[in-house]
Amino acid sequence: MSIDPAVYARLREIADQLPQIPGISKVEIADGEIVMMMSPVRRHELAVLRIARQLNAQLPGTHPGFLAHPGADLEDVGLGRLRCPDLMVFAEKALEEESPALMPHEVLLVVEVVSKSNPGNDYENKVRDYAAMGIPLYLLVDPRKGTGIVHDQPNYASRKDFAFGDTVTVGPWTIDTGVLLTYA
């Protein structure tokens, strides 16, 4: 599952030097390859926003000083993985650090909204990677089908399926999925 540290370091160096390309929003490293991700569609971003709002409203009561934030990178050098989850819950203080990416031990929850173009990545590869990183919770939201899955630790042995419209429990938080829209 992990790759040679020198190979990962070289991939990371290349990824950091890639030019901005229109239509490409994220660069990830997985399975010894650099993966360029297409820019998400509007309903994808709306799902991320609506989930973040709900989590951010609850975090002061459950985890003061934490936030649900999109756009940060998540890196596990030992596994040779650089991931860019759609949304993560972590301590706001972590953003003060100089390092370019969050470390897995800093993250309580990752949220991925399934894209139209590569759903297998979220359902298979990221389940494997986030479990291996030790991320306690993984919320998978699939606007293609109007469904989702809550994966719990250890190793995501616990899995709760839901349909849009359900109120789901994700760790200490609840998410109203009735505000999420399917892709047209």
C-alpha positions in Angstrom: 0.0 0.0 0.0 2.8 2.5 0.8 5.4 3.5 -1.8 9.1 4.1 -1.5 9.7 7.4 0.3 12.1 8.7 -2.3 9.5 8.0 -5.1 6.8 9.8 -3.1 9.1 12.8 -2.4 9.8 13.1 -6.2 6.0 12.8 -7.0 5.3 15.5 -4.4 8.0 17.8 -5.9 6.5 17.3 -9.4 2.9 17.9 -8.1 4.0 21.1 -6.4 5.5 22.4 -9.6 2.6 21.6 -11.9 1.2 24.8 -13.6 -2.4 25.9 -13.0 -4.6 24.3 -15.7 -8.1 25.6 -16.4 -10.7 23.0 -15.4 -8.3 21.2 -13.0 -8.9 22.1 -9.4 -6.9 19.6 -7.3 -3.8 17.4 -7.6 -3.6 14.2 -5.5 -1.0 11.5 -5.2 -2.1 7.9 -4.8 -0.8 4.5 -5.8 2.4 5.9 -7.0 0.7 8.3 -9.4 -0.2 12.0 -9.7 -3.9 12.4 -10.2 -5.3 15.6 -11.6 -8.9 16.2 -10.5 -11.5 18.0 -12.7 -13.2 21.1 -11.2 -16.4 20.2 -9.4 -19.9 21.1 -10.7 -22.0 23.7 -8.9 -24.3 21.1 -7.0 -21.1 19.4 -5.8 -19.9 22.6 -4.3 -23.4 23.4 -2.9 -23.4 20.0 -1.1 -20.0 20.8 0.4 -21.2 24.3 1.5 -24.4 23.0 3.1 -22.7 20.2 5.0 -20.0 22.6 6.2 -22.6 25.0 7.5 -24.3 22.3 9.5 -21.1 21.0 11.0 -19.8 24.5 11.8 -23.0 25.3 13.7 -22.5 22.2 15.9 -18.7 22.2 16.4 -18.6 25.0 19.1 -20.7 22.6 21.3 -18.8 19.4 20.5 -15.2 20.5 19.6 -14.6 24.2 20.5 -11.8 25.6 18.2 -12.5 23.2 15.4 -14.0 23.9 12.0 -15.4 22.2 8.9 -13.2 23.6 6.1 -12.9 22.8 2.4 -9.8 23.2 0.3 -7.0 21.9 2.6 -4.7 19.0 1.6 -4.3 15.9 3.7 -0.9 14.1 3.5 0.4 10.8 4.8 4.0 10.6 3.7 4.4 7.1 5.2 1.6 5.8 3.0 2.7 7.9 0.0 -0.7 9.7 -0.2 -1.7 13.2 -0.8 -5.5 13.7 -0.8 -7.6 16.8 -1.1 -10.9 15.9 0.6 -13.9 18.1 -0.3 -14.3 18.9 3.4 -12.5 18.1 6.7 -13.1 18.8 10.4 -9.9 19.8 12.2 -8.7 22.4 14.8 -8.6 25.9 13.3 -5.1 26.3 14.9 -3.8 23.7 12.5 -4.0 26.4 9.7 -1.4 28.4 11.5 1.3 25.8 10.8 3.8 26.3 8.0 3.5 22.7 6.6 1.6 22.6 3.3 -0.9 19.9 4.3 -2.7 18.6 7.3 -1.6 15.3 8.9 -4.1 12.5 9.4 -3.9 12.7 13.2 -5.2 16.3 13.0 -8.5 15.3 11.2 -11.7 14.1 12.8 -13.8 13.7 9.7 -13.4 13.8 5.9 -16.3 14.4 3.6 -16.3 13.5 -0.1 -19.0 14.4 -2.5 -18.9 11.9 -5.3 -18.1 13.3 -8.7 -19.9 12.4 -11.9 -16.6 11.5 -13.6 -14.8 9.2 -11.1 -17.1 7.7 -8.5 -15.0 4.6 -7.8 -12.2 6.8 -6.4 -14.5 7.9 -3.5 -16.1 4.5 -3.0 -13.0 2.3 -3.1 -9.6 4.1 -3.1 -10.5 6.8 -0.6 -12.2 4.4 1.8 -9.0 2.4 1.8 -6.7 5.4 2.1 -8.7 7.3 4.8 -9.0 4.1 6.9 -5.3 3.4 6.6 -4.6 7.0 7.6 -6.7 6.4 10.8 -9.2 9.1 10.0 -12.0 8.4 12.5 -15.0 9.2 10.3 -15.6 9.3 6.5 -18.9 10.8 5.2 -19.5 9.9 1.5 -22.3 11.8 -0.2 -23.4 10.7 -3.7 -25.6 13.3 -5.6 -25.7 10.9 -8.6 -28.0 8.5 -6.6 -29.2 10.7 -3.7 -27.5 8.4 -1.2 -24.5 8.3 1.0 -22.5 6.3 3.6 -21.1 7.1 7.0 -17.9 5.1 7.6 -16.7 4.7 11.2 -13.4 3.5 12.7 -11.8 1.2 13.3 -11.0 0.5 9.6 -14.5 1.6 8.7 -15.9 -1.7 9.8 -19.1 0.1 10.7 -21.1 1.5 7.7 -24.4 3.3 7.7 -26.2 3.9 4.4 -28.6 6.7 4.0 -30.8 8.4 1.4 -31.1 12.2 0.8 -33.9 13.4 3.1 -32.6 11.4 6.1 -31.0 13.0 9.1 -27.8 11.1 9.7 -25.5 10.8 12.7 -21.9 11.3 11.9 -19.9 10.9 15.2 -21.2 13.5 17.6 -22.9 15.5 14.8 -26.1 15.3 12.8 -26.5 16.2 9.2 -29.9 16.9 7.6 -29.4 15.5 4.1 -32.8 16.9 3.0 -30.9 20.1 1.9 -28.8 18.2 -0.6 -29.6 18.1 -4.3 -29.0 15.4 -6.8 -27.2 16.0 -10.0 -29.5 16.9 -12.9 
